[in-house]
Amino acid sequence: MDLDDQLRRYFGTSDLSQVSPAVQADGLDRMRVDFGLEKDRSRRFALWSLLYMLGQAPDLDVAFKDEADRDAARNLMDLMAASEGD
């Protein structure tokens, strides 16, 4: 999944600063629905990651049944937190 493609798919642009609050809310709703319906683990993780970056990700125990997926999500969260500290 390409980040810019996903942003265009859900928000109509890859520049979120150009998105109105209503369009952002609608895009996030569609993304959460797609996340809930997605069966492919890698696509599901990618959607969760984007939701996480946008501050809208579901809790790990709700989002992922597999412990390895929860561990991968925790690693992403740690990496993002470490990059914010730079």
PDB file as gemmi writes it, atoms N, CA and C in Angstrom:
CRYST1    1.000    1.000    1.000  90.00  90.00  90.00 P 1                      
ATOM      1  N   MET A   1       0.838  -1.183   0.000  1.00  0.00           N  
ATOM      2  CA  MET A   1       0.000   0.000   0.000  1.00  0.00           C  
ATOM      3  C   MET A   1       0.879   1.241   0.000  1.00  0.00           C  
ATOM      4  N   ASP A   2       0.605   2.129  -0.877  1.00  0.00           N  
ATOM      5  CA  ASP A   2       1.306   3.398  -0.956  1.00  0.00           C  
ATOM      6  C   ASP A   2       0.544   4.433  -0.133  1.00  0.00           C  
ATOM      7  N   LEU A   3       1.249   5.157   0.731  1.00  0.00           N  
ATOM      8  CA  LEU A   3       0.609   6.128   1.623  1.00  0.00           C  
ATOM      9  C   LEU A   3      -0.173   7.182   0.847  1.00  0.00           C  
ATOM     10  N   ASP A   4       0.431   7.761  -0.174  1.00  0.00           N  
ATOM     11  CA  ASP A   4      -0.264   8.785  -0.954  1.00  0.00           C  
ATOM     12  C   ASP A   4      -1.522   8.235  -1.613  1.00  0.00           C  
ATOM     13  N   ASP A   5      -1.455   7.005  -2.107  1.00  0.00           N  
ATOM     14  CA  ASP A   5      -2.642   6.380  -2.707  1.00  0.00           C  
ATOM     15  C   ASP A   5      -3.752   6.215  -1.679  1.00  0.00           C  
ATOM     16  N   GLN A   6      -3.383   5.798  -0.479  1.00  0.00           N  
ATOM     17  CA  GLN A   6      -4.389   5.616   0.569  1.00  0.00           C  
ATOM     18  C   GLN A   6      -5.001   6.954   0.987  1.00  0.00           C  
ATOM     19  N   LEU A   7      -4.184   7.969   1.102  1.00  0.00           N  
ATOM     20  CA  LEU A   7      -4.710   9.294   1.449  1.00  0.00           C  
ATOM     21  C   LEU A   7      -5.664   9.796   0.371  1.00  0.00           C  
ATOM     22  N   ARG A   8      -5.297   9.607  -0.888  1.00  0.00           N  
ATOM     23  CA  ARG A   8      -6.193  10.020  -1.980  1.00  0.00           C  
ATOM     24  C   ARG A   8      -7.480   9.208  -1.965  1.00  0.00           C  
ATOM     25  N   ARG A   9      -7.364   7.920  -1.669  1.00  0.00           N  
ATOM     26  CA  ARG A   9      -8.547   7.050  -1.647  1.00  0.00           C  
ATOM     27  C   ARG A   9      -9.554   7.502  -0.593  1.00  0.00           C  
ATOM     28  N   TYR A  10      -9.066   7.815   0.597  1.00  0.00           N  
ATOM     29  CA  TYR A  10      -9.970   8.129   1.699  1.00  0.00           C  
ATOM     30  C   TYR A  10     -10.281   9.620   1.850  1.00  0.00           C  
ATOM     31  N   PHE A  11      -9.379  10.488   1.387  1.00  0.00           N  
ATOM     32  CA  PHE A  11      -9.560  11.916   1.614  1.00  0.00           C  
ATOM     33  C   PHE A  11      -9.582  12.754   0.341  1.00  0.00           C  
ATOM     34  N   GLY A  12      -9.359  12.124  -0.800  1.00  0.00           N  
ATOM     35  CA  GLY A  12      -9.411  12.831  -2.071  1.00  0.00           C  
ATOM     36  C   GLY A  12      -8.159  13.616  -2.407  1.00  0.00           C  
ATOM     37  N   THR A  13      -7.154  13.577  -1.550  1.00  0.00           N  
ATOM     38  CA  THR A  13      -5.895  14.273  -1.771  1.00  0.00           C  
ATOM     39  C   THR A  13      -4.819  13.637  -0.893  1.00  0.00           C  
ATOM     40  N   SER A  14      -3.577  13.808  -1.276  1.00  0.00           N  
ATOM     41  CA  SER A  14      -2.492  13.311  -0.429  1.00  0.00           C  
ATOM     42  C   SER A  14      -2.012  14.389   0.538  1.00  0.00           C  
ATOM     43  N   ASP A  15      -2.612  15.579   0.464  1.00  0.00           N  
ATOM     44  CA  ASP A  15      -2.258  16.696   1.337  1.00  0.00           C  
ATOM     45  C   ASP A  15      -3.396  16.919   2.338  1.00  0.00           C  
ATOM     46  N   LEU A  16      -3.232  16.372   3.531  1.00  0.00           N  
ATOM     47  CA  LEU A  16      -4.307  16.456   4.527  1.00  0.00           C  
ATOM     48  C   LEU A  16      -4.584  17.877   4.994  1.00  0.00           C  
ATOM     49  N   SER A  17      -3.657  18.794   4.788  1.00  0.00           N  
ATOM     50  CA  SER A  17      -3.906  20.188   5.180  1.00  0.00           C  
ATOM     51  C   SER A  17      -4.984  20.819   4.293  1.00  0.00           C  
ATOM     52  N   GLN A  18      -5.277  20.197   3.150  1.00  0.00           N  
ATOM     53  CA  GLN A  18      -6.292  20.699   2.231  1.00  0.00           C  
ATOM     54  C   GLN A  18      -7.677  20.101   2.486  1.00  0.00           C  
ATOM     55  N   VAL A  19      -7.796  19.230   3.486  1.00  0.00           N  
ATOM     56  CA  VAL A  19      -9.024  18.487   3.725  1.00  0.00           C  
ATOM     57  C   VAL A  19      -9.858  19.181   4.806  1.00  0.00           C  
ATOM     58  N   SER A  20     -11.126  19.375   4.502  1.00  0.00           N  
ATOM     59  CA  SER A  20     -12.034  19.976   5.486  1.00  0.00           C  
ATOM     60  C   SER A  20     -12.312  18.974   6.607  1.00  0.00           C  
ATOM     61  N   PRO A  21     -12.749  19.456   7.764  1.00  0.00           N  
ATOM     62  CA  PRO A  21     -13.079  18.534   8.858  1.00  0.00           C  
ATOM     63  C   PRO A  21     -14.153  17.518   8.462  1.00  0.00           C  
ATOM     64  N   ALA A  22     -15.125  17.927   7.679  1.00  0.00           N  
ATOM     65  CA  ALA A  22     -16.187  17.001   7.255  1.00  0.00           C  
ATOM     66  C   ALA A  22     -15.633  15.903   6.353  1.00  0.00           C  
ATOM     67  N   VAL A  23     -14.769  16.253   5.422  1.00  0.00           N  
ATOM     68  CA  VAL A  23     -14.156  15.261   4.536  1.00  0.00           C  
ATOM     69  C   VAL A  23     -13.241  14.343   5.337  1.00  0.00           C  
ATOM     70  N   GLN A  24     -12.517  14.913   6.285  1.00  0.00           N  
ATOM     71  CA  GLN A  24     -11.651  14.087   7.118  1.00  0.00           C  
ATOM     72  C   GLN A  24     -12.478  13.093   7.932  1.00  0.00           C  
ATOM     73  N   ALA A  25     -13.563  13.530   8.536  1.00  0.00           N  
ATOM     74  CA  ALA A  25     -14.420  12.634   9.323  1.00  0.00           C  
ATOM     75  C   ALA A  25     -14.991  11.515   8.448  1.00  0.00           C  
ATOM     76  N   ASP A  26     -15.432  11.873   7.247  1.00  0.00           N  
ATOM     77  CA  ASP A  26     -15.978  10.874   6.327  1.00  0.00           C  
ATOM     78  C   ASP A  26     -14.907   9.867   5.911  1.00  0.00           C  
ATOM     79  N   GLY A  27     -13.719  10.353   5.588  1.00  0.00           N  
ATOM     80  CA  GLY A  27     -12.621   9.472   5.197  1.00  0.00           C  
ATOM     81  C   GLY A  27     -12.224   8.528   6.318  1.00  0.00           C  
ATOM     82  N   LEU A  28     -12.182   9.035   7.543  1.00  0.00           N  
ATOM     83  CA  LEU A  28     -11.844   8.190   8.688  1.00  0.00           C  
ATOM     84  C   LEU A  28     -12.912   7.131   8.917  1.00  0.00           C  
ATOM     85  N   ASP A  29     -14.168   7.503   8.747  1.00  0.00           N  
ATOM     86  CA  ASP A  29     -15.251   6.520   8.889  1.00  0.00           C  
ATOM     87  C   ASP A  29     -15.104   5.402   7.860  1.00  0.00           C  
ATOM     88  N   ARG A  30     -14.839   5.767   6.606  1.00  0.00           N  
ATOM     89  CA  ARG A  30     -14.670   4.761   5.553  1.00  0.00           C  
ATOM     90  C   ARG A  30     -13.450   3.891   5.821  1.00  0.00           C  
ATOM     91  N   MET A  31     -12.394   4.502   6.348  1.00  0.00           N  
ATOM     92  CA  MET A  31     -11.179   3.749   6.650  1.00  0.00           C  
ATOM     93  C   MET A  31     -11.448   2.742   7.772  1.00  0.00           C  
ATOM     94  N   ARG A  32     -12.186   3.150   8.806  1.00  0.00           N  
ATOM     95  CA  ARG A  32     -12.505   2.229   9.903  1.00  0.00           C  
ATOM     96  C   ARG A  32     -13.370   1.067   9.409  1.00  0.00           C  
ATOM     97  N   VAL A  33     -14.306   1.349   8.523  1.00  0.00           N  
ATOM     98  CA  VAL A  33     -15.133   0.287   7.952  1.00  0.00           C  
ATOM     99  C   VAL A  33     -14.260  -0.680   7.160  1.00  0.00           C  
ATOM    100  N   ASP A  34     -13.413  -0.147   6.294  1.00  0.00           N  
ATOM    101  CA  ASP A  34     -12.524  -1.003   5.497  1.00  0.00           C  
ATOM    102  C   ASP A  34     -11.609  -1.828   6.411  1.00  0.00           C  
ATOM    103  N   PHE A  35     -11.112  -1.217   7.472  1.00  0.00           N  
ATOM    104  CA  PHE A  35     -10.258  -1.941   8.419  1.00  0.00           C  
ATOM    105  C   PHE A  35     -11.029  -3.118   9.017  1.00  0.00           C  
ATOM    106  N   GLY A  36     -12.252  -2.884   9.411  1.00  0.00           N  
ATOM    107  CA  GLY A  36     -13.061  -3.942  10.006  1.00  0.00           C  
ATOM    108  C   GLY A  36     -13.381  -5.076   9.049  1.00  0.00           C  
ATOM    109  N   LEU A  37     -13.464  -4.758   7.764  1.00  0.00           N  
ATOM    110  CA  LEU A  37     -13.810  -5.767   6.767  1.00  0.00           C  
ATOM    111  C   LEU A  37     -12.600  -6.475   6.165  1.00  0.00           C  
ATOM    112  N   GLU A  38     -11.429  -5.863   6.291  1.00  0.00           N  
ATOM    113  CA  GLU A  38     -10.223  -6.388   5.638  1.00  0.00           C  
ATOM    114  C   GLU A  38      -9.808  -7.726   6.255  1.00  0.00           C  
ATOM    115  N   LYS A  39      -9.530  -8.701   5.406  1.00  0.00           N  
ATOM    116  CA  LYS A  39      -9.106 -10.034   5.843  1.00  0.00           C  
ATOM    117  C   LYS A  39      -7.602 -10.254   5.692  1.00  0.00           C  
ATOM    118  N   ASP A  40      -6.978  -9.568   4.732  1.00  0.00           N  
ATOM    119  CA  ASP A  40      -5.543  -9.717   4.488  1.00  0.00           C  
ATOM    120  C   ASP A  40      -4.763  -9.055   5.637  1.00  0.00           C  
ATOM    121  N   ARG A  41      -3.905  -9.823   6.301  1.00  0.00           N  
ATOM    122  CA  ARG A  41      -3.177  -9.306   7.466  1.00  0.00           C  
ATOM    123  C   ARG A  41      -2.321  -8.091   7.145  1.00  0.00           C  
ATOM    124  N   SER A  42      -1.614  -8.120   6.037  1.00  0.00           N  
ATOM    125  CA  SER A  42      -0.726  -7.002   5.726  1.00  0.00           C  
ATOM    126  C   SER A  42      -1.512  -5.735   5.385  1.00  0.00           C  
ATOM    127  N   ARG A  43      -2.596  -5.878   4.654  1.00  0.00           N  
ATOM    128  CA  ARG A  43      -3.432  -4.712   4.332  1.00  0.00           C  
ATOM    129  C   ARG A  43      -4.115  -4.180   5.597  1.00  0.00           C  
ATOM    130  N   ARG A  44      -4.533  -5.102   6.449  1.00  0.00           N  
ATOM    131  CA  ARG A  44      -5.165  -4.708   7.705  1.00  0.00           C  
ATOM    132  C   ARG A  44      -4.171  -3.929   8.571  1.00  0.00           C  
ATOM    133  N   PHE A  45      -2.919  -4.423   8.629  1.00  0.00           N  
ATOM    134  CA  PHE A  45      -1.897  -3.723   9.402  1.00  0.00           C  
ATOM    135  C   PHE A  45      -1.615  -2.347   8.817  1.00  0.00           C  
ATOM    136  N   ALA A  46      -1.568  -2.256   7.506  1.00  0.00           N  
ATOM    137  CA  ALA A  46      -1.324  -0.961   6.859  1.00  0.00           C  
ATOM    138  C   ALA A  46      -2.439   0.028   7.186  1.00  0.00           C  
ATOM    139  N   LEU A  47      -3.681  -0.429   7.140  1.00  0.00           N  
ATOM    140  CA  LEU A  47      -4.796   0.452   7.492  1.00  0.00           C  
ATOM    141  C   LEU A  47      -4.723   0.867   8.958  1.00  0.00           C  
ATOM    142  N   TRP A  48      -4.417  -0.080   9.829  1.00  0.00           N  
ATOM    143  CA  TRP A  48      -4.274   0.256  11.248  1.00  0.00           C  
ATOM    144  C   TRP A  48      -3.164   1.292  11.440  1.00  0.00           C  
ATOM    145  N   SER A  49      -2.044   1.116  10.732  1.00  0.00           N  
ATOM    146  CA  SER A  49      -0.915   2.039  10.856  1.00  0.00           C  
ATOM    147  C   SER A  49      -1.317   3.455  10.450  1.00  0.00           C  
ATOM    148  N   LEU A  50      -2.049   3.578   9.360  1.00  0.00           N  
ATOM    149  CA  LEU A  50      -2.501   4.896   8.926  1.00  0.00           C  
ATOM    150  C   LEU A  50      -3.479   5.481   9.942  1.00  0.00           C  
ATOM    151  N   LEU A  51      -4.397   4.669  10.431  1.00  0.00           N  
ATOM    152  CA  LEU A  51      -5.309   5.139  11.474  1.00  0.00           C  
ATOM    153  C   LEU A  51      -4.530   5.587  12.709  1.00  0.00           C  
ATOM    154  N   TYR A  52      -3.484   4.856  13.061  1.00  0.00           N  
ATOM    155  CA  TYR A  52      -2.660   5.217  14.209  1.00  0.00           C  
ATOM    156  C   TYR A  52      -1.988   6.575  13.980  1.00  0.00           C  
ATOM    157  N   MET A  53      -1.430   6.766  12.808  1.00  0.00           N  
ATOM    158  CA  MET A  53      -0.771   8.036  12.511  1.00  0.00           C  
ATOM    159  C   MET A  53      -1.751   9.210  12.557  1.00  0.00           C  
ATOM    160  N   LEU A  54      -3.010   8.916  12.302  1.00  0.00           N  
ATOM    161  CA  LEU A  54      -4.042   9.959  12.327  1.00  0.00           C  
ATOM    162  C   LEU A  54      -4.740  10.045  13.686  1.00  0.00           C  
ATOM    163  N   GLY A  55      -4.252   9.269  14.646  1.00  0.00           N  
ATOM    164  CA  GLY A  55      -4.809   9.310  15.994  1.00  0.00           C  
ATOM    165  C   GLY A  55      -6.168   8.647  16.137  1.00  0.00           C  
ATOM    166  N   GLN A  56      -6.494   7.699  15.253  1.00  0.00           N  
ATOM    167  CA  GLN A  56      -7.818   7.082  15.232  1.00  0.00           C  
ATOM    168  C   GLN A  56      -7.798   5.561  15.278  1.00  0.00           C  
ATOM    169  N   ALA A  57      -6.670   4.964  15.622  1.00  0.00           N  
ATOM    170  CA  ALA A  57      -6.543   3.503  15.590  1.00  0.00           C  
ATOM    171  C   ALA A  57      -7.261   2.861  16.771  1.00  0.00           C  
ATOM    172  N   PRO A  58      -7.911   1.729  16.528  1.00  0.00           N  
ATOM    173  CA  PRO A  58      -8.503   0.986  17.648  1.00  0.00           C  
ATOM    174  C   PRO A  58      -7.396   0.384  18.517  1.00  0.00           C  
ATOM    175  N   ASP A  59      -7.742   0.055  19.753  1.00  0.00           N  
ATOM    176  CA  ASP A  59      -6.790  -0.578  20.665  1.00  0.00           C  
ATOM    177  C   ASP A  59      -6.274  -1.881  20.061  1.00  0.00           C  
ATOM    178  N   LEU A  60      -5.051  -2.219  20.409  1.00  0.00           N  
ATOM    179  CA  LEU A  60      -4.401  -3.396  19.833  1.00  0.00           C  
ATOM    180  C   LEU A  60      -5.160  -4.683  20.098  1.00  0.00           C  
ATOM    181  N   ASP A  61      -5.691  -4.850  21.304  1.00  0.00           N  
ATOM    182  CA  ASP A  61      -6.395  -6.093  21.609  1.00  0.00           C  
ATOM    183  C   ASP A  61      -7.699  -6.220  20.834  1.00  0.00           C  
ATOM    184  N   VAL A  62      -8.237  -5.108  20.375  1.00  0.00           N  
ATOM    185  CA  VAL A  62      -9.438  -5.107  19.542  1.00  0.00           C  
ATOM    186  C   VAL A  62      -9.058  -5.277  18.069  1.00  0.00           C  
ATOM    187  N   ALA A  63      -7.967  -4.647  17.678  1.00  0.00           N  
ATOM    188  CA  ALA A  63      -7.574  -4.602  16.266  1.00  0.00           C  
ATOM    189  C   ALA A  63      -6.978  -5.908  15.761  1.00  0.00           C  
ATOM    190  N   PHE A  64      -6.209  -6.604  16.612  1.00  0.00           N  
ATOM    191  CA  PHE A  64      -5.446  -7.761  16.148  1.00  0.00           C  
ATOM    192  C   PHE A  64      -5.657  -8.972  17.047  1.00  0.00           C  
ATOM    193  N   LYS A  65      -6.056 -10.067  16.451  1.00  0.00           N  
ATOM    194  CA  LYS A  65      -6.204 -11.329  17.188  1.00  0.00           C  
ATOM    195  C   LYS A  65      -4.855 -11.987  17.419  1.00  0.00           C  
ATOM    196  N   ASP A  66      -3.966 -11.857  16.455  1.00  0.00           N  
ATOM    197  CA  ASP A  66      -2.663 -12.514  16.491  1.00  0.00           C  
ATOM    198  C   ASP A  66      -1.668 -11.692  17.313  1.00  0.00           C  
ATOM    199  N   GLU A  67      -0.994 -12.361  18.244  1.00  0.00           N  
ATOM    200  CA  GLU A  67      -0.010 -11.681  19.101  1.00  0.00           C  
ATOM    201  C   GLU A  67       1.136 -11.085  18.279  1.00  0.00           C  
ATOM    202  N   ALA A  68       1.535 -11.746  17.216  1.00  0.00           N  
ATOM    203  CA  ALA A  68       2.618 -11.220  16.372  1.00  0.00           C  
ATOM    204  C   ALA A  68       2.209  -9.888  15.744  1.00  0.00           C  
ATOM    205  N   ASP A  69       0.946  -9.754  15.367  1.00  0.00           N  
ATOM    206  CA  ASP A  69       0.469  -8.491  14.813  1.00  0.00           C  
ATOM    207  C   ASP A  69       0.451  -7.396  15.880  1.00  0.00           C  
ATOM    208  N   ARG A  70       0.052  -7.764  17.088  1.00  0.00           N  
ATOM    209  CA  ARG A  70       0.069  -6.781  18.180  1.00  0.00           C  
ATOM    210  C   ARG A  70       1.499  -6.348  18.492  1.00  0.00           C  
ATOM    211  N   ASP A  71       2.436  -7.288  18.464  1.00  0.00           N  
ATOM    212  CA  ASP A  71       3.841  -6.954  18.692  1.00  0.00           C  
ATOM    213  C   ASP A  71       4.366  -6.024  17.601  1.00  0.00           C  
ATOM    214  N   ALA A  72       4.007  -6.305  16.357  1.00  0.00           N  
ATOM    215  CA  ALA A  72       4.440  -5.442  15.251  1.00  0.00           C  
ATOM    216  C   ALA A  72       3.864  -4.032  15.427  1.00  0.00           C  
ATOM    217  N   ALA A  73       2.625  -3.956  15.853  1.00  0.00           N  
ATOM    218  CA  ALA A  73       2.003  -2.645  16.076  1.00  0.00           C  
ATOM    219  C   ALA A  73       2.703  -1.910  17.221  1.00  0.00           C  
ATOM    220  N   ARG A  74       3.039  -2.621  18.282  1.00  0.00           N  
ATOM    221  CA  ARG A  74       3.774  -1.992  19.395  1.00  0.00           C  
ATOM    222  C   ARG A  74       5.129  -1.480  18.919  1.00  0.00           C  
ATOM    223  N   ASN A  75       5.804  -2.262  18.065  1.00  0.00           N  
ATOM    224  CA  ASN A  75       7.090  -1.815  17.517  1.00  0.00           C  
ATOM    225  C   ASN A  75       6.923  -0.533  16.716  1.00  0.00           C  
ATOM    226  N   LEU A  76       5.879  -0.468  15.901  1.00  0.00           N  
ATOM    227  CA  LEU A  76       5.618   0.751  15.134  1.00  0.00           C  
ATOM    228  C   LEU A  76       5.373   1.925  16.074  1.00  0.00           C  
ATOM    229  N   MET A  77       4.569   1.693  17.094  1.00  0.00           N  
ATOM    230  CA  MET A  77       4.285   2.769  18.054  1.00  0.00           C  
ATOM    231  C   MET A  77       5.576   3.249  18.734  1.00  0.00           C  
ATOM    232  N   ASP A  78       6.445   2.322  19.119  1.00  0.00           N  
ATOM    233  CA  ASP A  78       7.718   2.679  19.750  1.00  0.00           C  
ATOM    234  C   ASP A  78       8.606   3.451  18.780  1.00  0.00           C  
ATOM    235  N   LEU A  79       8.672   3.010  17.528  1.00  0.00           N  
ATOM    236  CA  LEU A  79       9.492   3.715  16.539  1.00  0.00           C  
ATOM    237  C   LEU A  79       8.987   5.130  16.306  1.00  0.00           C  
ATOM    238  N   MET A  80       7.691   5.286  16.233  1.00  0.00           N  
ATOM    239  CA  MET A  80       7.125   6.625  16.020  1.00  0.00           C  
ATOM    240  C   MET A  80       7.373   7.519  17.233  1.00  0.00           C  
ATOM    241  N   ALA A  81       7.242   6.964  18.436  1.00  0.00           N  
ATOM    242  CA  ALA A  81       7.498   7.738  19.643  1.00  0.00           C  
ATOM    243  C   ALA A  81       8.958   8.162  19.706  1.00  0.00           C  
ATOM    244  N   ALA A  82       9.865   7.260  19.326  1.00  0.00           N  
ATOM    245  CA  ALA A  82      11.288   7.576  19.347  1.00  0.00           C  
ATOM    246  C   ALA A  82      11.619   8.661  18.326  1.00  0.00           C  
ATOM    247  N   SER A  83      10.956   8.635  17.179  1.00  0.00           N  
ATOM    248  CA  SER A  83      11.234   9.644  16.147  1.00  0.00           C  
ATOM    249  C   SER A  83      10.711  11.014  16.559  1.00  0.00           C  
ATOM    250  N   GLU A  84       9.690  11.058  17.388  1.00  0.00           N  
ATOM    251  CA  GLU A  84       9.150  12.334  17.870  1.00  0.00           C  
ATOM    252  C   GLU A  84      10.086  12.968  18.889  1.00  0.00           C  
ATOM    253  N   GLY A  85      10.902  12.145  19.547  1.00  0.00           N  
ATOM    254  CA  GLY A  85      11.824  12.639  20.548  1.00  0.00           C  
ATOM    255  C   GLY A  85      13.079  13.263  19.980  1.00  0.00           C  
ATOM    256  N   ASP A  86      13.297  13.125  18.676  1.00  0.00           N  
ATOM    257  CA  ASP A  86      14.525  13.672  18.048  1.00  0.00           C  
ATOM    258  C   ASP A  86      14.490  15.164  17.951  1.00  0.00           C  
TER     259      ASP A  86                                                      
END                                                                             
